[in-house]
Structures are given as C-alpha cells and as structure tokens.
C-alpha cells in the first residue's frame, strides 16, 4: 500500500547608575570608555515615567540665552574634541596624549550633561586630588544672572557637613562658572536600593544620613528644592552625601523690586579673592527675622527664589512646588518623605503619571496606604504621613523634628517602658513621668501601653520565644523571629493608635460616638492579638507551619482610624448591658478566628457555641458576623462545605437587612468558593456578582474584598478551564492586593503562584517559580513547608526533567523529615512527582523506590476522591513495576469507577483522573489486554487533550506524548495479532493513526532535551516494530 516513508527517525544527542560625583569602579584613573551620569540629568532607575524624566527649570530662558548656551556648548565641545583627538592620535601613531586642561585642572573624562551644566572628572595638581568639575549653565548674559548662579554655588560651599558633598572651590575660567567638588566613589540611593534586597532598618538608617544632610543645608539657609534618590550618593565608605544643589535657593523670600532686579547685597558682606570659598564662620552677618530660628550661619545676602517659578523633578515635588508657590524647608521635607516612602514600599505615595494627575492626587491628600507586604512597621508610615501632608504647616516644624521622629522606635521605647513600669507604679504614676505633652489630660492618653501589656509583654514574649525555639523544626528560629517581630510591631502600633484616638478626642476633633467606636475597634484588635498570642504560645510543630495564617487574622489597625468605615458600622445596642455583651462576643469572635486559622478543632465547638450565644442576644449584626466566622471555620477545618454554604447565604441576607455591606459582600464572596470550587457546582455570575460589586462600591476600604472576589473568581474560571479569564482575574486580584494595606507578602506570593501556573511560556514560567521559591525561602526560611512545597511545584513543572529531578531529590527528604512532626505534609506528593519523572527519563528502579516511599508517607486511608486517586496512582505504579498486573488493574479500575461516580469530586481532579487512566491503560497493555488498553488510553488522551492549556501545561504536554506512545504500542500489537489470525482489516485509517501518534510523540520528546532520550529511543524501536508488524 502507498504510505509515507517509515524510515527510522534519528536521535539528536544598562549603563552603571551613578552621579555627577560618583565612580563605581574605585579611585583608579578612569578608562576612556567609562562614564558616570549627573544626578540631575538621569534618574538612577531610568524609569519611563515622564515624572522621572522631567526636571523643570527654575525659569523659562530668555531669547538672549541662546548666545550663552552656544558659548558653553563650544567650550564643552572643544574640551571633548581635544581629549578625543589625543586619544585617537595615541592609538594610531603612538603619540603621548596631551592633557586637556581647564585652568589648573586636568580633564580626565566627561561624566555627564544636563539642564544645570556639564560635569567632568578632573585632577587638581595643586592639592593632588581628583575632583568633579561642574560647568554651570548660565541662561543669559546679564550680570545679575551670572552673580545669582555664583552666589548659589558659594551657598553650597558654606555647608560643611559629612552628609553634604563638599565644594572645594568656586571660580570662573574663560567666563565660565566652574564648581570644583568632592569626587565620591559610590552609587546613588536610587541605584543602591536596586542593587540587592534591603531591610527596612537598613533603608531607614541610610536615609537618616540623607536627612542629616538636608538639616545641615537648612541650617545654612538653603532649600534644596530637588531632593530625590538620584541626588544622594551612598559612598563606598558607607557615608551618604546629598548632592546636586543646582536648584537650591535661600530660605529668604524677598520679592523682586518693580524693575525686576535683586535687592542690593548687605554692605557688611566681606569680600573674598576670586575662587576662594568662604567658610561658614567667615560670614559674620546677623540673621534676619525671616531665616530659620535654628540657623547657625548668616543668610545669603540676596534673594535667590523667584515667586511663581517651578523647579524640581515632578515625581518628588511638593504640592506648593507644583503650584509655583514660595518654597521653604517644608518642601524638602515633602520630597524627602516621597523618596523614603518609595525606598521602603517600592512605590510612590501618590498615583499619577503626569504632572496634572500627580498634583491632583497630592492636593487632595490622596495618600496610598502602604501594603503590609513591605514588612515595614506602621509607626514609620505614621511619620511619613505627616511629612507628606498637603499643607506645609501640617508637616513637621523642621527636618530636624522629622529626623527625631525617625530615630524614635516605638517598639524599643515600649520595651524601655516595660522595664520601668514598676518604678512608675512606685512613683504613683506621676504626671511628670508619664506625660509627654506636659499636662494632666495628656497623661490620660498614655494608658494604652498598660492595656496592651495585658496580652503582650516581655514575659509573654519570652515564654512564646522559648516555646517555639524548643520545637524540633529547622525553621523554628526563623519563624520565631518573624512571629515576635510581627507581634511587637502590632502592639506598638496599637499603642500609637490608642494614644492618637485619645488625643484627637481630647482636642474635641471627633465626637464621643466616634471615639467610642474607635475604642471598640481597638478592643477587638487587642482581643485578636491576645488570641494569636495564646494560640502561638501553645503551638506544636504542625501549627508552627501555619503561624502566618494565625498572624493574618490580626485585623488591620488602620480601620480603627478610618472615620468612613467606623461611621458605616451599625450602631451598638442602646441598652448598655446588651451593648457590653455584644462587645464581649465580638472580642471572643476575634479569639476564635485565631484558633480556626491555626487549624485547631476547638474552633468548631467554640464557634458553634458563640453562634448560639449571638442568636440568644438577638442583635442581628452580631449574628451575621458570627455566622460568617462559623462558615469559615467549617470550610477551613474541612467539616462541612454544605453547611458552610447555607450559613454564608443566611449571613449575607442578615447583613444586607442591617446595612452591613462589608459582611454581606464577604459572605457572598466566600460562598463563591464553597459552591463552585469545593462543591463542584456552577455559580451564576450575573446576579450575584453584580450585587457583590454594588456592595463593594459602597464599602469603605474595599480593596481586600475586591482581591478576595477576583481570586475566587479566578478559581471559578480555572474550574471551568477558562484559563485566559482566570489569568485576568488573578491579575486583578494582585492589583487590589497591592492597594490593600492589610496585604502581606505571602498573600502576594499566593496570587503570583496562580499567575505563574497560567504562564504559557515554559521558560518564563520556570523563571517566575524560581523567583517565587526564592521569596518564600527569604521570608520563611529554606526548610519551611511553604518554601519546600514551592520547590516541589518548580520541580514538577520544570521544562528540563533532569533539573526537576535534581531539585526534587533535594527537596523530598527535607519534607519527609517533618512527616513525623506534623500532621500534614506534602512529602508523599513530592516523592510521587519525583518517581514519575524518574520513570519517564529511564530510571525505573529508582522510580519504584520512590513510589514505595510515597505510599509509605500517605498514612491512613482517607475516603476522599483526591486521596483515593493519589493512593491508587502511587500504589498502582508500585504494583505495575513489580509485574503484579492483576492487582494493579483491580485497584486502578475500582478507583476510576469510584471517582467518576462521586458527586463530590471537584472539576479540578480531571488531570488526576486522566493520569490514573493512563496508568491503567499502561498496565492493561503490559498484561496483554490490548483492546481494553486501547479503550483506556483513548479516554486518557481525550482527557489530556482537553487539558492541554491547563496550568501545568508542560507536564500535561509530556503526558500527552507519553499517552500517544503507549496507544501506538497497543495499536501495533493489535495489528500484529490480526495478522497472526489472518484477519483482513480496514487498516488505512488505523495505520495512519499509528503513524501520526509515533511522529507526534517522537517530535515532542526529541525537542525537549536530553532528559527524554530514552523515550525517543523507545519510539525509534517502536517505529521499527510498526514497519515489521503492520506492513502488508
């Protein structure tokens, strides 16, 4: 017959970020091709955002500026041309290069150019040192403008501080103003922050140095006007210098006279020789009333700020700077806080990609709440929030005051207080020792520390730490540190929030009713903290692995200051006794949440008892809240999804009836999860989703619920195999989480994991899982179950099976070490994945050993469909590899029938069912039952093909190729049997199918690296069998 050729298929065996004063290579002489960038010319991070790229000049150049610019350009071009000519001559002819000089300075290299001037690295033979020379642009030829630029350079020279770049000399050479500055080896703060991961303490210490530099400038009478991460250098000596005072101005705001001229300089200003820089102590001029009270040196002699002028980098500009208003030190304070916020939280405090959008957000005071994923104590945000106030008068009175707040760590201060609390009691709680505000009423607001000490103090800290460190787990020290730091931080923020609420109330800025709601909110938060401490102090090895889930139950403290959210709450009962009982029930609810998050089964009877108690009280808002808790407990402990769904529906209806939109929305969102993902039933989006979205629009701070909705919706789409829609939902969830202050880094990693599963490119998928795994290891330690489980996933989906095997062989024993110490472990699945890949890469003996280990680790038989499939796959593989085909066939067939008939089997089990049927087909094939094998393998291939775009698509594609190989084998054996029986077949379609199966499988295995060489060889042999057995 005419068929295609059946011959055997052969087997194939960014520029460095820097600054005008920066050299990233060290102090050696520069090479001709090396350069650095001026800080006011290019931001170190080189973002595409127009707010980063744009530096607004202090004034629009006049028409006659062209001549001056041309002169400066010629001077710069002449020096550069001279340097390049010498270099070329040296390379071609071997001539010794002639140095390019500017005055007494020898030019070494051009570092950068921008709106404020051109910067060169140079050698000063007089003082035998390397310097940075800045040729300042002079946008006009009037003597007044030239003097103004010179005065600004002299002003900077007056600032003598370790955290401000040193100016050695200010002079004029060939009518060009030249500033000789300290040459610093290091990188900008923008580059430093990107260099490697930085902890918040390290970032804060570095930025404190920059703050000291700004304090020194302010004391000298200067306002920087363009502070940003690119305008501060972190030197190799560990010292930060504030640089690029090219936009700096005096703090005096003297208005120009009617003729547009500056006022005359004071008569008593001493004169200095050309090029000599006056020291601070040489300027013996008294202060005027308009200078800062703390200033230690004389004000600049004349006005340097033009009212209405705008200067600076928009992303870091203050609101008054955007409006062209006169600027003072408060403007630098704002820019500094923007920079520090960005360094700590990885985003800027105000949204907007244009000056108009940014100004609108700043003027509205629309400050982004930082996500908890940054792991930065909230007291820092409280400091930054004040420094970022729209009104300059609402900020700190000075940079010095801001710096004092950044030096004040509430956690350390609280510990000092706890040490001295006994002394305070002996002293009768005297106002002098307790009051920080200096009066009797203020002392009342210091009671928060004593309250929080009832649930978290040094004794509890010590007991918790000793207990956790005594657990026989390798990651116990890392988790103990994380837990203690989180609890410390929460307690410190609670005290600050309590103090702030009290002070606001004392100043009569908030009503008694609102104050009561704030205190009730804080009481619930304190109860949640106490519950978490209680649960964690009694933690066993299993609970420690879930400690982060317990910490997530701590309610966001920001809510206790959110006026809109507090006012939206249903008012408490008017009966005082009932109100007290409701408040106690809510505190108990917070404690039970911690139990449920820890997986403690005590949460089941306690949540049930609390629901009965709430119903007896008859306060419907409380009943709805406890119903929600009870439902979440039933789901979290896997007790009854059906009962949970009923409770969630009732909770939503009751909350809606009482106007509690947040509880109603959460109940409906949770029900999506129980009904669709776990119940296997479909969920109608149209009506319920529309209602949820409407509720969220009227819910204060809806981002956490939006993230929950998007995440659960992604799960729905995944169960429906709509992977593109799932990806969109998960991206939306990630965006909402980034905007939610209660988000943790672990929350973000969960969504990133879901998104990584949906990446269609195996290479980028593996790369993202590598980053996710590294993040888990950094947060939780390399041996934490979450870190190891992420490594198992990476090994499972790896596009290189040999790399996957190596990773799994390293990870599985670590998981198994915890098997006897924890109630649950994924070690069994790890060994199953390892054995699966070992078998397909040609190591059947090692695969058998690891399949056996997987079965051993599964423990007691569980009747759930997922356990039955996992057990049948592992034990069936053991029986098949041992040649016990009949036992394997019985086990696999019974499991298949049980799962297919089960109404509780969720849709996400389809890949596991297909996997089980593939194994059954292979076993039937090995037992010589070809017809049954073909039927099972065709069903498996059909299922795998329907899942070809599934999350673990690379693994799924491998399974498809493997199934095609075994189906082709069974068909070839059938072909051979027919020939032996002399049976005539209508063989054209069947032979073509075998041919297609062989080519497709071989192409896939051959194209996926040396790990599948045994599969490709087996297919080559199968091709020869096909030619021999099926030819006529």
N, C-alpha and C positions, 0 to 999 in steps of 0.2 A: 504494500500500500504506500501511497505517497504521503510521507510525513517529513517534518523538519529534521535537520541534522541532529542526530543523537550522540555525537561525539562527546567525549568526557570534557567537563568544564575544568580548566586548570586552576590551581590554587596559587594565589599570590601569598608568598610567605609575608612738656610746656617750658618754656624758659624758666630758670630758677626764680622764684619770687624773692624780691629784695627791696632795697630802698635807696634813696639818694646817698645814704651814709652806710650802706650795707655791702659786705662782701661775704659770700657763702663759702669761700674757698680757704680762708685763713689770711694771714698777713703777708704772704709772699707776693712778689711783684706780679701784676696781672698779665695774663696772656692776651694777645691781640684780639682773639675771638670771644673773649669773655666780657660780660657786661652785667650791669645791675640796673634796676628801674627806680626812678624817683618816686617817692611815696605819693606825691600829689599828682603824679602823672598816670599811674596804673595801679588800681587796687590789687592787692596780692592774690585774691581769689579769682580775679578776672571773670566775674560773673557777667552774663549777658544783660542783666537787668540795667535799664537805662539809668536808674537811680545810682548805680555803682559807677557807671562810666562817665557820668557828667559831673564836672566841677564848675560851678557857676562863678564867673569872675566877679570882683567887687564892684565893677562899673563897666559900662559899655565903652570901648575905646573910641576916642575921637578920630576924626578923619586924618589928623596930622600924625597919628600913631604909626601910620604905615612907614614913614621915613625911619622912625626909631626902630621899628621891628626889622626893617631891611638892614639897618646897620648891625643890629645884634645878630641877625642871620648870617651876614657876611663874616663877622668876627668868628662865629662858631664854625662856619664852613671853611674859613681859611685855616683855622687850627686843625680841624679834622682832615682837610686835604693835605696839609703839611705832614701830619702824622702818617697818613696812608701812603703818601709818596715815599717817605723814608722807609717804611716797611717794605714796599714793593722793590725799591732800589736795593735794599739789603738782601732780599730773596733772589733777585735776578743777578745783581752784579757783585754781591758780597760786600757792599759798602757798609761801613759802620753807620747806623742810623743817627741822624742829628736830632737831638731832643727838641720837642715843641715846648716853647715857654710862654707863660703869661705872667709878665712882671718877673718876680724872682721864682715863681713856681714852675716846675717841670711837669707838663701834662703827661699823664700815663695812659689814660683811656677815658672815653666818653661813657658815662654811666646812664644817662637818660635825658629826656627833654619833655617839658610840659608847659602848661599855661603860665607857670610862675618863673620859669627860667630853664637854663641848661646846666647840667651837673657833670663835672669831671672828677676823676680820681687824679690826684696830683702829689708831687713830692716837694716838701718845703726844705730846701738845703740849709736855711738859716737856723732852723730848730731841729733839723734832721728827723723829720717825721712825715708820715703820709697823711694827707688831708683830703677832704671833699671840698671842691670849689664849686660854688653855685653862682652863676652869672644871672643876676636878676633881670627879668624883662622890665623895661621902662616904657609904658604905653603912652608915650607923649614926650615932647621935648621941653615942656615948661619946667622951669627951675623948681617950682613948687612941688610938682610930682616927683622929681628926682630927689628932692630933700625928704619927701614923705617916705619913699622907699628906703632911703638911708636911715632915717630915724627908726623905722620898723626893724631893720637889721640890728641897729645899735640896741634897741629894746631887748631883743633876744639875747644879745651879748651880756646884758645885765643879769640874766637869770643864771645863777651859779648853784646848780643842784645836781646830785648824782643821777636823777631820773629825767633830766633835760639835756639834750645834746649840747655840747659845748661849742660856742662860737669863738674861734681864736682871733679873727681879725675881720674888720670891715674896711674895705678900701675901694678906690677907683683906679682902674687901669685902662688907658686908652678910652676914657669917657664911659667906661663900662663899670657898673657897680658890681663888686665881687665880694662874696662872703666865704671866708675860709672856715670850715667846720671840722669837728672831730670826725674821723673815719672809724666807723663801728663795724666790727665783724659780727654778723648775726643775721637774723631774718625778721621780717615784720611780724606783728602779732597775728595778722591775717594768715601768714604762711605758717607760723608756729602752731596755730590751733589746728591746721590741716595736716601737720606733719605726722601726728600719731594721736591715738585716743588720749584725752586729758580728763582727769577727775576734776570735780568742781572745786575742791580745795586748791589744787594746783593753779587752775584758771584764776581763782579769786586772788591768790597771792600775787600772781604776775600782774593782774590788773590793779591791784592795790599800789604797786610801784608806779604804774602809769598815773594813777590818781595823785600820788605824791608829787609827780612832775607837774601836773596841772595846778596843784595847790601852790607850788613854788612860782609858777608863771603868774597866777592871780595875785600872789603877794607882791610881785614885781610890777603889778599894774597892767598885766597883759591878759587879753582874752584870745584864746587860740582860734576859735571860730571854724575849725575844720578838723576836730579830733575824730579819728576813726581807726580801726585796727591797722590800716596800712600806714598810719602816721605815728606809729610807735614801734621801736625796734627791741627785740629780745636779743641781747648780745650773747656771745659765747661765754662771757664772764658771768652770765645769769642775771645781769642788770638790764632793766628796761629803761629806754630813753624815749621821751616824747620828742618828735621831730616835726619838721615842716611847718614852721610858724609863718609861712609865707602869707597867710591871710590874717595873721594876728593884728590886733588893734589895742590901743589903750582903753582902759575902762572909763576914761572921761568921755563924756558925750557932749562936747562943745559944739554948738551949731555954727555952721559957716556963716560969715557975715554976708551982707547983701551983695557984695561983689564976688562971692564965691571963693574968697581967699581964706587961708587958715589964719587964726589969730597969731600975733607975734609971739616968739618964744620968750620965756621969762628972762629978765635982764641978768639975773644972778646965775644963769646956767654956765658952768665953767666950759672953756673951750679945750679941745684936745687936738694934738697933731694928727694929720691925715693918716688914717689907717690904724690909729691906736684905739683900742676898745676900752671904754671907761668901766671900771669896776663899780659894783653896787655902792660901796662905801664912798666912792668919789663923787657921787651925785648928791651933794648936800643941799637938797631943795626940800622945803617943808611940804607936807601933804595938804591938799585942798580937801574941802568937805565932801567932794564928790568921789574921792578914792575910797577903796575898801578900808574899813577901820583897822584891819589886821595888817595892812601893808607895812613892810619893813624898809622899803626904798622909795625914792621920790617918784611921783607920777611923771609920765612922759610930758615933755614941755608943751606939745601942741596936740590938737585933736587929730585922731587918725581914723575916725569912723564917719562915713557919710550917711546921714539919715536916709533910709529908703533903699540903701544898697543891699544886694543879696550876694552872699559869698558862702562857699562850702559845698560839700557833697550831699545831695538831697536825701539819700537814704539815712543819713546820720544828723541832718539838720533839725534844729529845734523849731517849734511852731512859730515863734517870733522871728526866727531867721527866715523861714519860708515867706513870712509876710513883709520882710524888709524892715522890721522894727529895729530900734537900737538894741544892741546886744550887751549883756554883761556876763559875769561868770556863770550865772544860771544856765546860759545857753550851752557852755562847755559841759556843764553837769548833765544836761539832757543828752548831748551827743555821747558822752562817756557811758551813760546808762544804756543807750541803744547798743553800743559796742559790747558792753559786758553781757547784756541780755543775749545778744547773738552768739557770743562765745559759749555761754552756759547752756543755752537751749537749742542751738542750731538753727534758729530762725530769728527774724527781726520782730520787734514788739508791735509794729503797726503794718498792716497789709497795704499793698498798693505798688504798682509798677510804673507809675508816672508821678510827677511832682504834684499834680492835681489830686490824684487818688490818695497819695500819702498825706498831703495837707489836710484833706477832708477827714481822714481817719484820726490824725493827730489832734485836730481842733475839736473833734467830737469826743476825744479821750477814749477812743475805742481800742483799748489795750488788750492784746491777746493774753489769755491766761496760759501760762506755760504748762505743757503736759508733764505728768508725773514720770513719764518715761525718761526724763532727763536726770532723775535721781538727784535733784538739787533741793536742798532744804528750802521750805517755803518762806522762812524768815528773810532769805535773800531776795525773793521776789517782792516781799513787802517793802524792802528798802528801795529796790529798783522802781516799784510802782510810784513811790513818792518822787523819786528823781525824774520820772517820766511824766510828771503832771503837766497838763496843758498850760496852766497859769504859772509863770516863773516864780511868783510869790508863794505858791503852794509847795515848791520844791524845798530842799534843804537850804538853810541860810547861806551855806558855802560848801565848796568841795571838801573842805576840812571836816565839816559836820557829816557829810556823806561818808567820808572815809572812816570817821569814828564809828558810824553805824555798821559799816562792812567789817570793822575789826571786832564787833560785838557779836559773839556766837551765843545764841540763847541756850543751846544745849549745854555748853560748858558753863554758862552762867547759872543755869538751873542746877547743875551738879554742885557748883560752889554754894548755891543757896541751900541745897540739901545738907551739905556738911555743916553749915552754920545755923540750921533751923533750930537746933537745941538751944544755942546761945540766944537766938531771937526770943524763944519762949521764956528763958530765964530773965530776959530784959523786959518782959511784959509787953512784947510786941510794940515797942516804942515807935512812934511815928518817924523819929529820926533815922531808925534803922530800916524801916520798911518803905518809906515814901521816896519815890524818885521824882515826884512832881512838887514836893515841898509843902503840901497842905494835908489836912485830915481827910478830906474827901478822896484825894488821890490814893491814899493808903488803902482805902477800901478796895480798890481795883487790883491790889496785889494778892488777893486771896486765891487766884487760880492755881498757883503753884502748890498750895496746901491741898486743894481739891484733887489735882491730878496725881499727887503723891499717894492718894488712897488706892490707886490702881496700878501705878507705875512709879517706882522709886529705886534707889540704889540697891536696896535689899532684894527686891523682885528682879532687878536686872542681874544681880549676882547669882540668884537662885536659878533663873532661866538659863543664864550662860553656862553655869556648871552642869546643869542637867543635859543641855543639848550637846555640849562638848563630850559628855560621857557616853553618848550613843556611839555604837560601833559602826560608824559610817565614815568613809574617807572624805565626804564633802561636808561633814558636820562643822568644821571650823569656818568654812566659807559661808555656810548658811547661817551660822550663829552670828557672825559679824553683820550680815545683811539684815537679819531679824532685829538685832539690838539697835542698829543704826536707824532702821525704819521706825521702831517704837520710840526711840529717843526723839527723833525728828517730829513725829506726830504729837508727842507730849509737849514738846517745846512750842510747836505751832498752836496747839490747843491753848496753852497758857497765854500766848500773844493774842490770840483771837478773843479769849475771855477778857483780857485787860482792855483790848481795844473796844469791845462791846460796852464794857463798864464805863470807860472814859467818854465815849460818844453819848451814852445815856446821861452821865453827869453834866455834860455840856448842853443837855436838852436838845440835842440834834436829832434824836429819834424818840418816838413815843414809848410810853410804858408798855403798850401792847406789843410793839415790835421788839422791844427789849426782852419781854417775856418769851417771845418766840425764839429769839437768839439763844437765850439761856436754855430753853427746852431742847433746841437743836444741839447745843454743846453738851447737854446732859446725855443725850442719846449717843453722841460721839464718844463721850467718856465711857459709857457703858460698853460700847463696841470695843474700845481699847482694852477695857478690863476683861471682856470675853476673850479677846485674842490672846492676852497675856495668860489667862487661865488655861486655855486650850494648849498653847505652845509650851507652857511650863510642864504640862503632863504629856508631852509628845513622845511617841515611840518612833521607831525607825520609819514606819510607813507614813506617819503623819508628817515627819520632817520633810519628806519629799513633796508634800503638799502645803508646806508652810506659806509659800507665796499666795496660794489660794486663800488662806486664812487672812493674810495681810490685805488682800484685795477687798475684804469685807469692811475694812475701815472706811466709813463714809467720808466723802470729800469735805474738808473743813471749810472750803470756800462757800459752800451752801449756807453756812451759818452767818455769813456776811452778805449774802445775796438778798437784797431787800425785795426784789421782784419775786424770787422764789418763796421767801418767807411769807410775803403778803398773799401769795396764791394758795398757801396751805389752808385747809379747813380749820376754822377757829376751834379751840378746845371746848369741852362741855362747860356750860355756865355754872353747873353745880361743882363747887370746889372739891368735894370728896371724889366725885366721879372723875374730875379732871386729874386728880392725883393718881387714881388707879389706872387711868388711861396712860399717863406718863410712865408709870412703873411698868405697865405691859409693853410699852414701846422700848423701854430700856431692856426688858427681858428678850424682846424680839431681836435686838441687836446682838445679845449674847448667843442666842440660838443660831443666828446666822454664822457665827464663827464655828460652832460645833458642826453644822452642816457642811461648811466649806472644808473642814478637816476630815470629812468622811466618817464622823462619829455617829454611830447608830442611835446614840442617846438623843440626837436631834429629832428622830422620828416620834417617840412618845412625848417629848417635851413640846414639839411644835403642835402636836395634836391637842395636848392639854391647854396650850396657850390659845388655840383657836376656840376651844370650848369656853375658856375664860372670857375671851373677847366677845363671843356671842352672848354670854351672860350679862356682860356690861351693856350691850346693846348700842354701842357707839359705832355706827356703820363705817366711817373712815378707817377706824382701827380694825374692824373685821376684814375689810378688803385687804389691808396691809398684811394681816396675819394669814389670810388665805393665800396670798402671793408667796409668802415665806413657806407655808406648808407645801404648796405645789412644787416649789423649787427644791425643797427637801426630798420629796418623793422622787423627783427626777434625778437629783444628784446622788441619792443612795440607791437608785435603780429599783425602787419598791413597786411603784405602780404608775405607769405613764397615763393610763386611762383615768385614774382618779385625779391625777395632776391636771389633766386637760379639763375635767369637769370643774375643778376648783378655780382654774385660771379663767374660765368663762364666767363663773359666778363673781369672781373678784373684779373682772372688767366691768360687768354690769353694775355692781355695787359702787365702784369708784366713779363711774360715769354719773350715776344718780346723785352723787355728792360733790361733783365738780372736781374730783381729784384726777386731773388729766394724766399726770405722770404715772400714777399707779395703774390707771386703766390702760395706758399705752404699753407699759412694761408687761402687764398680764397678757395682752393680746400678742405682743412680740414673742413672749415665752411660749405661747400656745402654738405659734407657727412651728417652733422647734419640736414640741411634743407631738403635734398632729402629723406633721409632714416627715420630719427626719427619722424619728424613732417609731412612729406608728405606721409608717409606710403608706399613709393615706394622702390623697391630694389635698391641697389647700387653695381655696378660692382667693385669688389676689384682689380682684376687682373691688368688692365691697369692703372687706376687712382692711386691706392696705390703704384704701382711700380714707377710712376712718382713722387709722393709726397716724397717717401723715397729717390729717387735720388736727389731731390731738397734739402732735409734736409742734405744730406751728404756734400753739397757744401754751406750750410748756416752757418755763424758764430753763435755760441751760440744757437744751435738748440733745446736744451732741453725743453724750454717752448712749442715749436711747437710739439715736439715728445710727450709730455704729452697730448697736445690737441688731437693729432691724435689717441693716444692709448685710451683716454677717449671716443672720438666719435666712435671709432671702437668698444669699449665695448658696447656702446648704440646700435650699429647696431646688434651685436651678441645677445643682450638682446631682441631686437625686433624679432629676428629670433629664439628665445627660445634656443639658444646655450649657456647655462649658464657657462659651463666649459671654452669655448672660451672667453666669456665675463670676467670671473674671471682673465684669463691670461692677457687680455688687460688692465684691471684695475690695476693689479699688475705692469704692465709695466708703466702705467701712473704714479703710485705712485713713482716708482723708478726714472723716469725722473723728476718728481717734486722735489724730494729730491736733485737732482743735479742742479736745476734751481735757480739762485739767486733771481728771482722775485717771487718765490713761497711764499705764506702766509700760516699760519696755517689753515685758513679757506679753502684754496684750498685743503690742505691735508685732512681735515675733509670731504669734499665732496666726494673725492675718497674713503676714508675709509668707508663712509656710503654705497657706492655702493658695496664695497667688503663685508661688513658685511651682506648686503642683500643676498649675494650669499653663505654665510657660511652654509654648510649642517647640522651642529650640532646645534640644538636649544639652548643648554646651552651656548656654546661659542658665538653664535650669540647674545644672550641676554647680555652676559658679555661685548662684544665689543660695543654694542649700549649703554650700561651704561657708558662705558669709553668715547664714542663719546659725549654723552649728557653732561657728566661732563666737557669735554673740551669746549664745546660751552658755558656752564654756566660760566666757568672760564674766557673765552675770552670776552664774550658779556654781561655777567650778567644773572642771572637765569630767568628774565622775558622778555628777548629779544625774538622776534618771532622765530628766528632760534633755540634758546635753547628750547623753548616750543614745536616747531614742531618736534625736535628730540625726546623729551619726548613722544609726541603723537605716533611717529613711534615705540618707545620702548614699549609703552602700547599696540599697535596694534599687534606686533609680539611676545609678551611675551608668553613664554611656560606655565606660570601659569596665568590663566584667572583672578583669584582673585587679584593677584598682578597688572595685567594690568588694571583692573577696578579701583583699588586704585590710580594708577598713573594718569589715565585719569580723574578721578573725581577731582584730584588736579590741573590738567593742563588746562582742558577745560574752567573753569571760568576765568583763567588768560588770555587766548586767547580772550575770549569774551569781556573782559574789554577793549581791544584795538579795538574792532569791529567798534565802532562809531568814533574812532580817526584815523583809517587807511582805505584806500580804499580797501585793500585786507586783508583777514585773513583766517586762516585755522581752525577757531573755529567751523565752520559748520561740517567739516570732523571729527574733534575731537569728537563732540557730536554724530555723526553718528557711529563712531567706538565704542564709549562708549555704546551707545544703543544696538548695535549689540551684544556685549559681554554680556551685562546685560540680554538680552532676552535669549540667549543660556544657561546662567547659572541659569535661573529660576527666573528672576525678570521682568516680563512683564510690570508691572505698571510703574516702573522706566524707563524701556526701552521706553515706549510710551512717557513719559515726555521728554526724551532726544531726541527722534526722532522729536518731535514737535519743540524743541529748535533748532535742526539742520536746519529744514526747515525755521524757522524764520531768521536764520543768513545767509541764502543763498542770500537774497536780490533780485534784479531784475532778471527776467528770461533772460537767455543767450541761444542763439540758438546753441551753440557749442555742439558736441556729448558728451563731458565729463560732461558738466553741466547738460544736459538732463538726463544722467544716474544717476548722483548724486542726482538730484532733484527727479527723479522717484523712486529711491531706498528709500530715506527718506520719501517722501510723501506717497508712496505706502505702506510702513511699518506702517505709522500712520493710513491710511485707513483700512488696514487689521486688525490691533489690535483693532480698533474700531468696527469691524464687517461690514464695508462698502465694501463688497467684489466686487460688480459690478463696483464701481468707481475705486477701486484699479486695477482690471483686465483690465479695459479700458486704464488707464494711463500706466500701465506696458507694455501691448501689443503694444500700439502705440509707446512707446519709443523704445521697442525692434525692431520693424519694421523700425523706422526712422534711428537708428544707423546702423543696418545691411545693409540698403540700401545706407548709406552715403559713398561716395568715399573718404571723408576727414578724416574718422575715423582711427586713427593710430592703429597699431597692439597691442600696449601696453594697449589698452582698453579691451582686451579679458577677463581678470579677472572680470572687472566690468560688462561686458555683461553677463558672466556666473552667476554673483551674482544677476543680475536683473532677469534672467530666473529662478533661484532658488526661488526667492521671488514670481514670477508669478506662478510657479508650486505649491508653498505652498498655495497661495490664491485660486487657482482653486481647490485644494484639500479641503480647508475649505468650499468652496462654493458647494461641492459635484459633481464637474465636473471631475470625476476620469480619464476618458480617456484622456482629454486634459491635466490634471495634469501630467499623466504618460509621455506623449509626451514631455512636457516642462522639466520635471525633468530628463528624459533620456538625453535630449540635454544639460542640465546643467551639469550632471555628466560626460558626454563625454568631455565637455569643461574643467571642473576642472581636470579630469584625464590627459588631455594633458598639464596641467599647474602644475602637481604635483611637478615638480622640480623648480617651479618658486621661485623668491627671498623670498617672504613671505610664504615659504613652510609650516610652522607650521599652519598659518592661513588657508592656502589652504587645508591642510590635515583635519583640523576641518570642513571646508566647505564640503569636500568630505564625511566625516562621517555624517554630517547633511543631505546632499542630499540623501544619502543612506537610512537614517531613514525615510524621507518623501516619497521616492519612494517605499520603502517596505510597508509603510502605504497605499499608493494609490493602490498598487497591492493586498493587503489584502482586501481592500474594494471592489475591482473588483471581487475577489474570492468569497466574501460574497454575492455580487449581483448576480453572476452567479448561486450560489447555491439556492438563493431565487427564481430565474426564472427557476430552474430545467434544466439548460443548462449544457450539458456534455462538459467538457474542456479537451484538451490535456494538462493536468496540470503538468506533471512531470517536464519539463524544468522550468516552471513558479514557481512551489513550491521550486525547488532547488535554483532558483534565489533569491526568498524571503528569504530563509534560509541563503544564503551566505550574503545577504545585512544586515540581522539582526546581524549575528555573527561579520561581519567586523566592523559595526558601534559600536556595544557594546564593542568590544575589544579595539577600539581606545579610546572611551570616558572613559572606565573603567581604562585604562592605563595612563590617563593624569591628575590624581589628583582629589581632592575633588571639584574643581570648576565645574566639569561636572557631578556631582552626579545626578542632575535632569534629564539629558539626559540618563544616564544609567538606572535610574528607569523607565523612559518612554519606553525604549527599552525592559525592563523586562515585562512591561504591554503589549507591542506590541507582544512580544513572546507568551503570553497567548492568545491574540486575534487571532494570527496566528493558534495556535493549535485548537482553538474553531471554527473558521470560514472556515479554509481551509482543515480540515481533512475530509476524506470520509469513 
